[in-house]
Amino acid sequence: MSVQQANVLVEFYEGIIEKALRRVLDERHALFPATDPELAGQIARINAKPNITVLEAALLLNCSDSHLYAKIKAAKRKTTGYPIPFLDLDGVYVFPRERLIEWAESEKERKTLKLEKGGA
């Protein structure tokens, strides 16, 4: 293969990779619109870490930190069928980010009280 042919192949593959990367970034932007550059930066930093703090998890999941502490408490007491995945580092709680997202996206069965017919 000549140098010219190799250069043509390199340009061809670079074009394919560039188009694919642009498509992935466009899709990601559609999922996580970067309307606030500071928030986008925070989310990017969170997504770069394997374990995240309670405050980072609250930002990522769009909930309060007190809600997450309640979920941790329920998981520790084993009073939930869907315990939140967390690590206790001598009283400092962190979440394995990927497992937390899987947990958040999983469908959880809601427990409801069913009244029997004729019962009060």
N, C-alpha and C positions, 0 to 999 in steps of 0.2 A: 504494500500500500504506500502510495506516495505521500509526501507531506501535505500536498494540496488536498488530497482525498481525506486525509486525517483531519485537517482543518474543517472541511465541509461536514464531516461527521460530528465533530465537536460542536460546531455551530448548531447543527440539527438537534443534538441532544440537549444543549443548553436552552434552545428555544422551547423544547418540550418541557423541560424542568421549570423554566420560568413561567410558562402558562399554567402548569399544575400548581406551582407555589402561589401564583396570583389568585387562582381559583380557590385554593384552601384559605388564603388570607381573606378573600372577599366573603366566603361562607362564614368564617369565624367572626368577621366584622358584623355580619348580619345577625349572628347569634349574640354577640357582645358589642353592641354599638359603642364606639368610643366618643360619646358626646361630651364626656368630662375627662380630659386628659389625665388629671390627677387620679381619678377613680380607675381609669384604664391601667395606669401604672401600678396602682395598688393590687389590682386583680392579676396583672402579669407577674408581680413579685410573689403573690400567694401561689399562683399556678406553677411557679418554678421550684417550690419547696415540697419535699416529701411529707413533712409534718407541719401542721399549722396550729397557731394558738386559738384560744376560744374567741378572741376578738376578730381574728382573721376569718375564722369559720363563720362567725355571725355576719360579717360583711359578705362573704362568698354566698351564703345561703339566704341572705336578706332576712335575718331574724335577729332577735335580741340575744345578748350573751346570757341573760338570765334564763331564757328558754333553753339554751344549750346546757347550762348548769343543771336545770331540772331534768333534762334528758340523761345527763351523766349520773345524777342521783338515782334515777329510776333504773339505769343499767347496773349500777353498783348494788342496788337492793334486789335486783333481778325481778322487778315488778312489771316488766314489759316483755312482750313477745318479740319486739324488734329493737334490741338494745343498740344504742348509738356506739360506733366504734371509737374508742379513745384509749390513750395511754396515760397512766398516772405516773409522773416523774417526781416522786416524793412530794405530792401535793400540787404540782403544776400539771395541768391537764393540757394535752395536745391531741390533735386528731391526725391520723394517717389520711392525707387529703384525698387520694383516689378512693379509698374504702368509704370515706365520709360521703363523697359524691354518689357512689353506688348505693349507699344506704339511703341517702336523701331521695334518689330517683326510684327506689324500689317501692312497690305498691304495698301498703300496710293495711292489714285487715282492721277495720274499726270494730271495736267491741261495743255492741249496743244491748241494752236490756230489752228482752222480748217478753211482753206480757202474755201469759197463756190465756186462751179463750175463757172468758167468764171469770178470770182472776182479777184481783185488784192491783 
